[in-house]
Amino acid sequence: MKQYVVMVAGGTGTRMRRTTAKQFLNVKGLPLMWWTLRRFREALPDAEVVLVLHDSLFEEFAALEQTHGPAGVHKVVAGGAERFHSVAHGLAQLPDTGVVGVHDAVRPFPSVDTIRTCFKTAAEHGSAVPVVPVKDSLRQVQSEQASVAVDRRVMRAVQTPQCFDLALLKSAFNTPYQDQFTDDASVVEAAGHVVTLCEGDPWNVKVTTPEDLVIAEAFVEASWGQASEGARAEV
């Protein structure tokens, strides 16, 4: 079954407190998003990748490809007002059959096994959402003065790639936006489908803040060391 990736990079990264969009920040010699795409090419070398990018970043993306070589995407489309709209724009570029994985461009280190497992599970069950156990204690805020403890043993943190049968996901996104649509699984559930969970990867962190960037740099250093310079030729 044909495999597709919708790589979501529609934001401009205001929480990173830098002028460069977070997906373009340099991490050991390469833009952050290049590491993400490299990992997907390793896992799924034949997958077609649609990059959803804020339209103000098209020129910068082209300039980075001139510097670092092709990023490895087949189509680049403009994002929308919310993540929901950006994903919908990406899905509009794809056919109605196959398996698609929707992934945050600033999650650069999902393991190859995690990516392949998500796509395989979605091919078998129609959906696959990677999750990991929650490490911290949790409290639910009920008001400014009151909160209650939540049993973390029954909670899971959700990651990407979230993978689905293409026809199912495109049908689910054929609906007006709602505030509770925080990820693709929430859209699919609202359409009446059951979402299948699979094991995620503790290293599959989303780089959102300056602190996360430090973690990303440490991961590259530990995993590839000085090979990051050689990676330029591979990306």
FINUFI-732149 format. One record per residue: residue in one letter; x, y, z of N, C-alpha, C in turn; residue number from 1. Coordinates in Angstrom, 2 decimals. Atoms other than C-alpha are relative to their C-alpha. Layout:
# residues N
 aa     n.u     n.v     n.w    ca.u    ca.v    ca.w     c.u     c.v     c.w   i
  a       X       Y       Z       X       Y       Z       X       Y       Z NUM
...
# end
This chain:
# residues 235
 aa     n.u     n.v     n.w    ca.u    ca.v    ca.w     c.u     c.v     c.w   i
  m    0.85   -1.20    0.00    0.00    0.00    0.00    0.88    1.25    0.00   1
  k   -0.81   -1.20    0.14    1.39    3.39   -1.03   -0.01    0.81    1.30   2
  q   -0.16   -0.76   -1.24    2.70    5.51    1.85    0.27    1.47   -0.31   3
  y   -0.14   -1.44    0.15    2.50    9.29    2.21    0.28    0.62    1.36   4
  v   -0.27   -0.75   -1.22    3.70   11.81    4.77   -0.44    1.44   -0.22   5
  v    0.30   -1.43   -0.04    2.14   15.19    5.51    0.82    0.58    1.14   6
  m   -0.91   -0.59   -0.98    4.90   17.11    7.28   -0.49    1.41    0.32   7
  v    0.63   -1.26   -0.38    3.34   19.99    9.21    1.05    0.94    0.59   8
  a   -0.95   -1.03   -0.45    5.56   23.07    9.55   -0.61    1.36   -0.24   9
  g    0.72   -1.22    0.34    2.94   25.79    9.28    0.23    1.16    0.93  10
  g   -0.19   -1.06   -0.98    3.93   27.76   12.37    1.26    0.81   -0.27  11
  t   -1.19   -0.86    0.12    6.49   30.54   12.68    0.85   -0.04    1.26  12
  g   -0.87    0.25   -1.14    7.80   29.47   16.10    0.18    1.15    0.96  13
  t   -0.13   -1.15   -0.89    7.04   32.47   18.31    0.47   -0.39    1.40  14
  r   -0.40    0.40   -1.34    7.58   30.48   21.51    1.50   -0.25    0.12  15
  m   -1.44    0.23   -0.04   11.19   29.85   20.53    0.76    1.30    0.30  16
  r   -0.57   -1.32   -0.27   11.83   33.61   20.95    1.24    0.27   -0.86  17
  r   -1.06   -0.27    0.94   14.06   33.75   17.88   -0.62    0.48   -1.32  18
  t    0.52   -0.51    1.26   13.73   35.44   14.51   -0.13   -1.09   -1.05  19
  t    0.08    1.12    0.93   14.30   32.16   12.66   -1.11   -0.94    0.43  20
  a    1.03    0.98   -0.31   11.33   29.78   12.44    0.64   -1.26    0.57  21
  k   -0.65    1.08   -0.73   11.98   26.83   14.73    0.36   -1.19   -0.88  22
  q   -0.31    1.12    0.87   11.86   24.25   11.93    1.26    0.23   -0.83  23
  f   -1.20   -0.35    0.76   14.76   26.10   10.29    1.22    0.26    0.88  24
  l   -1.14   -0.25   -0.88   16.97   26.52   13.37    1.12   -1.00   -0.25  25
  n   -1.14    0.85    0.27   20.46   25.15   12.90    0.28   -0.92    1.18  26
  v   -0.34    1.01   -1.02   21.12   21.94   14.81    1.16   -0.82   -0.53  27
  k   -1.20    0.73    0.38   24.66   20.66   14.44    0.22   -0.02   -1.51  28
  g   -0.35   -0.12    1.41   25.06   21.90   10.89   -1.13   -0.13   -0.99  29
  l    1.15    0.15    0.89   21.59   21.27    9.48   -1.23    0.67    0.61  30
  p    1.27   -0.48   -0.54   18.18   22.94    9.79   -0.74   -1.14    0.70  31
  l    0.67    1.02   -0.81   16.09   21.10   12.37   -0.87   -0.92   -0.85  32
  m    0.93    0.79    0.80   13.53   19.97    9.80    0.72   -1.00   -0.90  33
  w   -0.77    0.93    0.83   16.25   18.35    7.69    0.24   -1.31    0.75  34
  w   -0.16    1.21   -0.80   16.90   15.91   10.55   -1.29   -0.83    0.01  35
  t    1.29    0.69    0.00   13.19   15.07   10.67   -0.20   -0.75   -1.31  36
  l    0.20    0.61    1.31   13.00   14.38    6.95    1.01   -1.12   -0.26  37
  r   -1.00    1.06    0.15   16.20   12.37    7.05   -0.48   -1.29    0.68  38
  r    0.47    1.18   -0.72   14.67   10.04    9.63   -1.14   -0.70   -0.75  39
  f    1.09    0.62    0.75   11.54    9.50    7.53    0.49   -0.67   -1.27  40
  r   -0.55    0.66    1.20   13.58    8.75    4.41    0.69   -1.30    0.36  41
  e   -0.63    1.24   -0.46   15.51    6.18    6.41   -1.06   -1.07    0.25  42
  a    1.05    0.96   -0.34   12.28    4.54    7.59   -0.84   -0.39   -1.21  43
  l    0.93    0.21    1.12   10.18    4.93    4.41    0.58    0.64   -1.25  44
  p   -0.69   -0.64    1.13   12.44    5.58    1.42   -0.88    0.29   -1.20  45
  d    0.87   -0.20    1.17    9.57    5.37   -1.10   -1.22    0.86    0.29  46
  a    1.18   -0.79   -0.35    7.05    7.54    0.76    0.05    1.37   -0.69  47
  e    0.12   -1.34    0.58    5.81   10.74   -0.91   -0.28    0.99    1.12  48
  v    0.09   -0.96   -1.09    6.22   13.76    1.36   -0.56    1.33   -0.49  49
  v    0.57   -1.32    0.24    4.03   16.87    1.30    0.34    0.87    1.20  50
  l   -0.37   -0.93   -1.06    5.44   19.76    3.33   -1.00    1.14    0.04  51
  v    0.92   -1.12   -0.18    2.94   22.25    4.73    0.74    1.09    0.76  52
  l   -0.87   -1.05   -0.50    4.72   25.53    5.33   -0.74    1.34   -0.03  53
  h    0.58   -1.34    0.02    3.66   29.04    6.28    0.46    0.72   -1.26  54
  d   -0.35   -0.58    1.30    3.55   31.01    3.04    1.09    1.07    0.09  55
  s   -1.05   -1.00   -0.16    5.88   33.66    4.47    1.39   -0.63    0.03  56
  l   -1.28    0.69   -0.14    8.63   30.99    4.72    0.44   -0.71   -1.27  57
  f   -0.34    0.71    1.23    8.64   29.71    1.14    1.39    0.39   -0.51  58
  e   -1.28   -0.46    0.53   11.60   31.85    0.07    1.16   -0.47    0.88  59
  e   -1.06    0.46   -0.90   13.62   30.98    3.17    0.26   -1.49   -0.17  60
  f   -0.15    1.43    0.22   12.96   27.29    2.59    0.81   -0.26   -1.27  61
  a   -0.73    0.17    1.25   14.18   27.58   -1.01    1.47    0.35    0.17  62
  a   -1.39   -0.41   -0.24   17.32   29.39    0.16    0.75   -1.07    0.80  63
  l   -0.64    1.05   -0.79   18.04   26.66    2.72    0.30   -1.23   -0.85  64
  e   -0.28    1.12    0.91   17.74   24.01    0.01    1.22    0.29   -0.86  65
  q   -1.19   -0.37    0.77   20.32   25.92   -1.99    1.26   -0.21    0.83  66
  t   -1.16    0.12   -0.88   22.65   25.84    1.02    0.27   -1.44    0.42  67
  h   -0.16    1.32   -0.61   22.01   22.37    2.44   -0.38   -1.16   -0.91  68
  g    0.45    1.05    0.89   20.72   20.45   -0.55   -1.49   -0.24    0.16  69
  p    1.44    0.25   -0.04   17.18   19.20   -1.27   -0.43   -0.59    1.35  70
  a    0.51    0.49   -1.28   15.12   18.61    1.86   -0.64   -1.37   -0.14  71
  g    0.60    1.32    0.21   13.48   15.56    0.29   -1.51    0.02    0.03  72
  v    1.46   -0.06    0.05    9.90   16.75   -0.15   -0.44    0.06   -1.46  73
  h    0.52    0.07    1.35    7.74   16.22   -3.22   -0.87    1.20   -0.36  74
  k    0.84   -1.18    0.22    5.33   19.13   -2.80    0.08    0.89    1.23  75
  v    0.06   -0.97   -1.09    5.26   22.30   -0.71   -1.29    0.79   -0.16  76
  v    1.27   -0.72    0.06    1.87   23.83    0.14   -0.09    0.94    1.19  77
  a    0.17   -0.99   -1.05    0.79   26.79    2.23   -0.87   -0.54    1.13  78
  g    0.77    0.39   -1.16   -0.50   26.22    5.75   -1.25    0.85    0.16  79
  g    1.25   -0.71   -0.27   -3.74   27.50    7.24    0.01    0.67    1.35  80
  a    0.13   -0.76   -1.24   -5.03   29.40   10.24    0.34   -0.84    1.23  81
  e   -0.26    0.93   -1.10   -4.86   26.38   12.57    0.64   -1.27   -0.58  82
  r   -0.61    1.26    0.45   -3.08   23.02   12.45   -1.00   -0.81   -0.83  83
  f    1.05    0.71    0.72   -6.39   21.49   11.32   -0.01    0.40   -1.47  84
  h    0.06   -0.48    1.38   -6.41   23.67    8.21    1.27   -0.34   -0.77  85
  s   -1.26    0.35    0.66   -2.75   23.01    7.47   -0.01   -1.46   -0.44  86
  v    0.07    1.42    0.35   -3.28   19.25    7.56   -0.97   -0.20   -1.17  87
  a    0.98    0.12    1.09   -6.36   19.62    5.35    0.61    0.43   -1.33  88
  h   -0.66   -0.46    1.22   -4.27   21.56    2.81    0.96   -1.08   -0.53  89
  g   -0.91    1.07    0.42   -1.70   18.76    2.78   -0.74   -1.20   -0.56  90
  l    0.78    1.15    0.46   -4.31   16.01    2.43   -0.61    0.24   -1.38  91
  a    0.60   -0.33    1.30   -5.83   17.82   -0.54    0.94   -0.32   -1.16  92
  q   -0.97    0.30    1.05   -2.63   17.06   -2.47    0.15   -1.50   -0.25  93
  l   -0.21    1.44    0.05   -2.96   13.30   -1.97   -1.20   -0.73   -0.58  94
  p    1.12    0.80    0.51   -5.07   10.56   -3.57   -0.85   -0.53    1.14  95
  d    0.93    0.51   -1.00   -7.85    8.73   -1.77    0.36   -1.38    0.53  96
  t   -0.40    1.33   -0.46   -6.03    5.42   -1.29    1.44    0.02    0.47  97
  g   -1.33    0.09   -0.57   -2.98    4.53    0.75   -0.03    0.24    1.49  98
  v   -0.14   -0.31   -1.42   -1.70    5.20    4.25    0.80    1.30    0.12  99
  v   -0.67   -1.28   -0.18   -0.72    8.68    5.38    0.39    0.18    1.47 100
  g   -0.44   -0.37   -1.34    1.30    9.76    8.40    0.12    1.51    0.09 101
  v   -0.09   -1.44   -0.23    0.88   13.30    9.70    1.01    0.22    1.13 102
  h   -1.08   -0.13   -0.97    4.01   14.43   11.52    0.39    1.46    0.18 103
  d   -0.49   -1.34   -0.31    5.22   17.59   13.25    1.45    0.11   -0.48 104
  a   -1.34   -0.17    0.54    8.29   18.87   11.41    1.04    0.21    1.09 105
  v   -0.94   -0.28   -1.09    9.82   19.84   14.76    0.04   -1.14    1.02 106
  r   -0.28    1.23   -0.75    9.76   16.27   16.08    1.05   -0.76   -0.82 107
  p   -1.01    0.51    0.93   13.09   15.31   14.52    0.49   -1.42    0.26 108
  f   -0.66    1.25   -0.35   13.88   12.04   16.27   -0.92   -1.18    0.32 109
  p    0.71    1.26   -0.20   11.14    9.40   16.09    0.87   -1.13   -0.51 110
  s   -0.84    1.11    0.45   12.83    6.04   15.80   -0.55   -0.56   -1.31 111
  v    0.42    0.67    1.23   12.73    4.20   12.49   -1.06   -1.05    0.32 112
  d    0.97    1.03   -0.38   10.90    1.36   14.26   -1.36    0.61    0.32 113
  t    1.26   -0.66   -0.33    8.26    3.77   15.60   -0.74    0.41   -1.27 114
  i    0.63   -0.42    1.25    7.60    5.22   12.14   -0.58   -1.19   -0.73 115
  r    0.46    1.18    0.75    7.34    1.81   10.51   -1.16   -0.69    0.72 116
  t    1.09    0.62   -0.76    5.15    0.44   13.31   -1.30    0.76   -0.17 117
  c    1.20   -0.81    0.17    2.72    3.35   13.00   -0.64   -0.24   -1.37 118
  f    0.54    0.21    1.34    2.35    2.88    9.25   -0.57   -1.42   -0.15 119
  k    0.47    1.38    0.08    2.01   -0.91    9.58   -1.31   -0.18    0.75 120
  t    1.22    0.11   -0.80   -0.62   -0.61   12.32   -1.17    0.68   -0.70 121
  a    1.06   -0.71    0.71   -2.60    1.94   10.32   -0.48   -0.79   -1.22 122
  a    0.38    0.82    1.15   -2.54   -0.34    7.27   -0.90   -1.16    0.42 123
  e    0.78    1.14   -0.49   -4.01   -3.13    9.41   -1.30    0.42    0.67 124
  h    1.15   -0.38   -0.82   -6.45   -1.19   11.61   -0.66    1.32   -0.40 125
  g    0.57   -1.26    0.44   -7.11    2.10    9.83    0.57    1.22    0.69 126
  s   -0.58   -1.13   -0.72   -5.31    4.25   12.39    1.11   -0.50    0.92 127
  a   -1.06    0.31   -0.95   -2.24    4.35   14.60    0.52    1.31    0.58 128
  v   -0.44   -1.21   -0.68   -1.37    7.01   17.17    1.03   -0.40    1.06 129
  p   -1.03    0.38   -0.98    1.94    6.68   19.08   -0.17    0.76    1.31 130
  v    0.14   -0.61   -1.33    1.76    7.33   22.81    1.08   -0.53    0.92 131
  v   -0.96    0.42   -1.01    4.10    7.17   25.79   -0.60    0.27    1.38 132
  p    0.49   -0.25   -1.36    3.44    6.92   29.54    0.38    1.39    0.49 133
  v   -0.26   -1.30   -0.60    3.26   10.15   31.51    0.88   -0.20    1.23 134
  k   -0.94    0.17   -1.11    6.16   10.53   33.94   -0.36    0.87    1.21 135
  d    0.28   -0.94   -1.09    5.03   13.54   35.98   -1.34   -0.29    0.66 136
  s    1.31    0.00   -0.63    2.26   13.64   38.53   -0.88    1.05   -0.66 137
  l    0.93   -0.89    0.70   -0.84   15.31   37.11   -1.09    0.50    0.93 138
  r    1.14   -0.54   -0.72   -3.51   17.58   38.54   -0.93    0.67   -1.00 139
  q    1.02   -0.65    0.81   -6.75   18.71   36.93   -0.48    1.25    0.71 140
  v    0.42   -1.26   -0.59   -7.49   22.37   37.60   -1.50    0.17   -0.20 141
  q    1.46   -0.16    0.05  -11.17   22.87   38.45   -0.43    1.45    0.14 142
  s    0.27   -1.43   -0.17  -11.06   26.53   39.45    1.30    0.65    0.45 143
  e   -1.21   -0.68   -0.45   -8.58   29.16   40.60    0.47   -0.52    1.36 144
  q   -0.35    0.47   -1.34   -8.68   27.65   44.11    0.06   -1.51    0.13 145
  a    0.15    1.44   -0.20   -9.31   23.96   43.47    0.63   -0.79   -1.15 146
  s   -0.52    0.95    0.98   -7.56   21.09   41.71   -0.03   -1.39    0.61 147
  v    0.03    1.38   -0.48   -7.60   17.31   41.95    1.08   -0.80   -0.70 148
  a   -1.02    0.87    0.58   -4.99   14.64   41.37   -0.62   -0.89   -1.07 149
  v    0.41    0.88    1.08   -5.25   12.60   38.17    0.93   -1.21   -0.01 150
  d   -0.79    1.23    0.00   -4.10    8.97   37.99    0.81   -0.07   -1.29 151
  r   -0.83   -0.01    1.20   -1.17    9.14   35.59    0.12   -1.37   -0.64 152
  r   -0.11    1.34    0.56   -1.27    5.37   35.13   -0.97   -0.23   -1.16 153
  v    0.98    0.16    1.08   -4.27    5.75   32.84    0.13    1.11   -1.05 154
  m   -0.21   -1.10    0.93   -2.89    8.77   30.97    1.17   -0.32   -0.92 155
  r   -1.08    0.16    0.95   -0.69    8.81   27.89    0.26    1.33   -0.71 156
  a   -0.37   -1.17    0.80    1.19   11.59   26.09    0.00   -0.41   -1.47 157
  v    0.19    0.33    1.41    0.41   11.68   22.38    1.11    0.60   -0.84 158
  q   -1.06   -0.42    0.89    3.05   11.94   19.68   -0.47   -0.05   -1.46 159
  t    0.20    0.25    1.42    3.30   11.90   15.90    1.22   -0.81   -0.47 160
  p    1.03   -0.11    1.03    3.38   10.48   13.25   -1.29   -0.71    0.39 161
  q    1.31    0.62   -0.12   -0.33    9.83   13.53   -0.39   -0.48   -1.39 162
  c    0.17    0.62    1.31   -1.10    7.44   10.70   -1.42   -0.53   -0.17 163
  f    1.38    0.37    0.28   -4.40    6.66    9.01   -0.14   -0.50   -1.44 164
  d    0.45    0.27    1.36   -6.04    5.10    6.02   -0.36    1.34   -0.64 165
  l    0.17   -1.31    0.62   -6.10    7.98    3.55   -1.47    0.37   -0.20 166
  a    1.41   -0.30    0.24   -9.77    7.71    2.62   -0.70    0.35    1.31 167
  l    0.61   -0.26   -1.31  -10.74    7.61    6.32    0.36    1.40    0.48 168
  l   -0.43   -1.30   -0.54   -8.66   10.67    7.24   -0.55    1.15   -0.83 169
  k    0.52   -1.08    0.84   -9.73   12.76    4.26   -1.49    0.21    0.26 170
  s    1.42   -0.10   -0.31  -13.36   11.99    5.04   -0.21    0.69    1.34 171
  a    0.13   -0.60   -1.33  -12.88   12.94    8.71    0.28    1.49   -0.04 172
  f   -0.34   -1.43    0.09  -11.32   16.28    7.74   -1.00    0.79   -0.83 173
  n    1.04   -0.69    0.76  -14.33   17.09    5.58   -1.09    0.49    0.94 174
  t    0.90   -0.49   -1.05  -15.92   18.91    8.52    0.48    1.38    0.44 175
  p   -0.44   -1.31   -0.49  -15.85   22.44    9.97    0.95   -0.14    1.20 176
  y   -0.95    0.01   -1.10  -13.04   23.24   12.40   -0.70    0.18    1.34 177
  q    0.47   -0.15   -1.37  -13.70   22.85   16.14    1.22    0.19    0.91 178
  d   -1.11   -0.31   -0.90  -11.56   24.08   19.04    0.65   -1.25    0.58 179
  q   -0.56    1.21   -0.61  -11.11   20.54   20.37    0.85   -0.82   -0.96 180
  f   -0.84    0.70    0.98   -9.29   19.48   17.19    1.46    0.39    0.22 181
  t   -1.39   -0.32   -0.32   -5.81   19.57   18.73    0.98   -0.88   -0.76 182
  d   -0.84    0.87    0.82   -4.47   16.71   16.62   -0.90   -0.77   -0.96 183
  d    0.75    0.73    1.02   -5.53   14.34   13.86   -0.91   -1.06    0.62 184
  a    0.81    1.01   -0.67   -6.80   11.67   16.24   -1.32    0.58    0.49 185
  s    1.23   -0.62   -0.50   -9.32   14.11   17.73   -0.99    0.25   -1.14 186
  v    0.87   -0.19    1.16  -10.67   14.83   14.23   -0.63   -1.33   -0.40 187
  v    0.49    1.33    0.38  -11.00   11.13   13.45   -1.03   -0.51    1.01 188
  e    0.96    0.42   -1.03  -12.74   10.43   16.77   -1.32    0.76   -0.14 189
  a    1.21   -0.79    0.16  -15.20   13.28   16.17   -0.84   -0.50   -1.17 190
  a    0.72    0.56    1.15  -16.09   11.57   12.89   -0.59   -1.37    0.31 191
  g    0.62    1.25   -0.41  -17.11    8.46   14.84    0.88   -1.23   -0.08 192
  h   -0.91    1.13    0.13  -14.02    6.28   14.41    0.76   -0.24    1.30 193
  v   -0.84    0.37   -1.14  -12.07    4.42   17.10    1.45    0.13   -0.42 194
  v   -1.42   -0.20    0.30   -8.38    5.34   17.25    0.83   -1.09    0.67 195
  t   -0.89    1.04   -0.51   -5.77    2.62   17.66    1.29    0.62    0.52 196
  l   -1.24   -0.50   -0.59   -2.87    3.41   20.00    1.13   -1.00   -0.23 197
  c   -1.16    0.87    0.08    0.64    2.05   19.55    1.13    0.63    0.80 198
  e   -1.09   -0.46   -0.85    3.90    2.37   21.44    0.79    1.11   -0.68 199
  g   -0.79   -1.11    0.50    5.67    5.70   20.97    1.45   -0.13    0.40 200
  d   -1.43   -0.02   -0.22    9.26    6.71   21.52    0.34    1.15    0.94 201
  p   -0.31   -1.08   -0.95   10.54    8.67   24.55    0.92    1.07   -0.57 202
  w   -0.87   -0.99    0.62   13.09   10.43   22.29   -0.74    0.86   -1.01 203
  n    0.78   -0.69    1.04   10.34   11.65   19.98   -0.58    1.30    0.57 204
  v    0.43   -1.24   -0.65   10.20   15.10   21.58   -0.30    1.07   -1.05 205
  k    0.35   -1.12    0.86    8.64   18.18   20.02    0.82    1.22    0.43 206
  v   -0.86   -1.14   -0.30   11.06   21.11   19.82   -0.84    1.27   -0.11 207
  t    0.89   -1.16   -0.06    8.98   24.09   20.92    0.64    1.19    0.70 208
  t   -0.61   -1.06   -0.80   11.04   26.09   23.42    1.53   -0.07   -0.12 209
  p   -1.47    0.05    0.03   14.74   27.02   23.71    0.58   -1.18    0.76 210
  e   -0.48    1.14   -0.78   15.13   24.28   26.31   -0.06   -1.28   -0.84 211
  d    0.13    1.17    0.87   13.89   21.69   23.80    1.12   -0.05   -1.03 212
  l   -1.07   -0.06    1.00   16.51   22.87   21.31    1.30   -0.54    0.57 213
  v   -1.20    0.53   -0.65   19.26   22.06   23.80   -0.05   -1.52   -0.01 214
  i    0.16    1.46    0.01   17.87   18.51   24.05    0.26   -0.54   -1.40 215
  a   -0.18    0.46    1.38   17.78   18.19   20.25    1.48   -0.01   -0.37 216
  e   -1.42   -0.06    0.31   21.41   19.29   19.95    0.77   -1.11    0.71 217
  a   -0.66    1.06   -0.75   22.46   16.83   22.65   -0.27   -1.36   -0.63 218
  f    0.35    1.28    0.63   20.61   14.01   20.88    0.83   -0.21   -1.26 219
  v   -0.80    0.13    1.23   22.36   14.71   17.57    1.45   -0.30    0.35 220
  e   -1.39    0.20   -0.41   25.71   14.89   19.33    0.21   -1.44    0.47 221
  a   -0.13    1.36   -0.52   25.12   11.57   21.10   -0.19   -1.05   -1.08 222
  s    0.34    1.00    1.00   23.70    9.78   18.07    0.93   -0.02   -1.19 223
  w   -0.79   -0.09    1.23   25.83   11.06   15.21    1.38    0.62    0.22 224
  g   -1.29   -0.62   -0.27   28.64   13.05   16.79    0.48    0.84   -1.17 225
  q   -0.59   -0.79    1.08   30.92   14.47   14.14   -0.57   -0.35   -1.37 226
  a    0.57    0.41    1.29   28.95   12.66   11.41   -1.00    1.00   -0.53 227
  s    0.99   -0.96    0.47   26.53   15.59   11.23    0.50    0.80   -1.20 228
  e   -0.53   -0.70    1.17   28.87   17.31    8.79   -0.16   -0.86   -1.24 229
  g    0.18    0.89    1.13   28.78   14.26    6.56   -1.44   -0.16   -0.41 230
  a    1.44    0.16    0.30   25.01   14.22    6.79   -0.47    1.01   -1.04 231
  r    0.41   -1.01    0.99   24.87   17.31    4.59   -0.14   -0.65   -1.38 232
  a    0.03    0.62    1.32   25.59   15.11    1.58   -1.17   -0.96   -0.14 233
  e    1.08    0.98    0.05   22.80   12.69    2.53   -1.35    0.66   -0.05 234
  v    1.30   -0.66   -0.15   20.04   15.25    3.08   -0.33    0.79   -1.25 235
# end
